[in-house]
Amino acid sequence: MTDILQIENLNIHFRTAEGSLSAVHDLSFSVKKGETVCVVGESGCGKSISALSIMGLLPENGHIAQGKILFEGTDLLSLKPDQMRKMRGNKISMVFQEPMTALNPVFTIGYQLREPLRIHQGFSKKQAHVKGIELLKQVGLSLPEQRMKQYPHELSGGMRQRVMIAMALACHPQILIADEPTTALDVTIQAQILDLINDMKEQLGTSVVMITHDMGVVAETADRVVVMYAGEIVEEGDVETVFNDPQHPYTKGLLASVPKVEGELTQLQAIPGSLPNLGEAIVGCRFQSRCPFAMDICRSQAPPIYEENGHQTRCWMKEGESIADNIVPS
């Protein structure tokens, strides 16, 4: 499979009263056609900001200081605003974390479903209305004709999220970015939404970038996993390898904190400490203050990326495994 999306050395900064703060540091990963890549990490790791940068939707005080975002070989950062608008919602779509704030409260569901179809596909109002009803049926909403006339506040959280998915998939995008699409939903609805995204992926051949902090979601949906901590990638690999043989202490901590439903009952483990402040000057490894395996070198030098059989890890512990020849320049 060929790469449809490539992110290369992406650095995102925010202008604040205290000066420029780095939120994402040298982010690099790719997504292949038809692949699901899960970007995982605690809240504040830079996952959602990275997703918004792909869509060209960074907040006003945010800017991309360096890097490239290549979609089918075209650098999205080089596009003019009107060119990006033609791309957004058409070839690249996004399902946002909270549909109540993502949907416009003063327009009906039907109006908001018809809009991308009329803008990007050239549908007439009648054609877009018929297609909108069809889309709501596809995402499993009952009484689709009635839903088209309703406003977002008249629907439940799960129904609003289905509407967001219908809108995102209306123009058959090549990439779907799903930012914590199940966070505010109960467990049953979560499973239905994940199944729906997987079904749509299989039917349309869409590539999916899933943003989440839920390792259960990762296990169920991912082909590959990108683990982020404090604005940078600390581990990347296929889902089986990351789950069965995690290499970075942070990844191990995330997996150890997941409750086990089978086997002997054990005390739930937690990662001590918290994420460093964006304005904090970090010397050495970004995880060293919370890492149980931290060494002197971790406190003085930032680790390089080690690669072995396509599995990448940013950790000095790999140095002791005699694979120094597999260092990827960062």
Secondary structure as GFF3:
##gff-version 3
##sequence-region A 1 330
A	DSSP	beta_strand	3	16	.	.	.	ID=ss1
A	DSSP	beta_strand	19	32	.	.	.	ID=ss2
A	DSSP	beta_strand	36	40	.	.	.	ID=ss3
A	DSSP	alpha_helix	47	55	.	.	.	ID=ss4
A	DSSP	beta_strand	62	71	.	.	.	ID=ss5
A	DSSP	beta_strand	74	75	.	.	.	ID=ss6
A	DSSP	three_ten_helix	76	78	.	.	.	ID=ss7
A	DSSP	alpha_helix	81	87	.	.	.	ID=ss8
A	DSSP	beta_strand	92	95	.	.	.	ID=ss9
A	DSSP	alpha_helix	99	102	.	.	.	ID=ss10
A	DSSP	alpha_helix	109	120	.	.	.	ID=ss11
A	DSSP	alpha_helix	125	138	.	.	.	ID=ss12
A	DSSP	alpha_helix	144	147	.	.	.	ID=ss13
A	DSSP	three_ten_helix	152	154	.	.	.	ID=ss14
A	DSSP	alpha_helix	157	169	.	.	.	ID=ss15
A	DSSP	beta_strand	175	179	.	.	.	ID=ss16
A	DSSP	alpha_helix	187	204	.	.	.	ID=ss17
A	DSSP	beta_strand	207	212	.	.	.	ID=ss18
A	DSSP	alpha_helix	215	221	.	.	.	ID=ss19
A	DSSP	beta_strand	224	229	.	.	.	ID=ss20
A	DSSP	beta_strand	232	238	.	.	.	ID=ss21
A	DSSP	alpha_helix	239	244	.	.	.	ID=ss22
A	DSSP	alpha_helix	249	256	.	.	.	ID=ss23
A	DSSP	three_ten_helix	296	299	.	.	.	ID=ss24
A	DSSP	beta_strand	305	308	.	.	.	ID=ss25
A	DSSP	beta_strand	311	313	.	.	.	ID=ss26
A	DSSP	three_ten_helix	316	321	.	.	.	ID=ss27
A	DSSP	three_ten_helix	324	326	.	.	.	ID=ss28
A	DSSP	beta_strand	327	328	.	.	.	ID=ss29
###
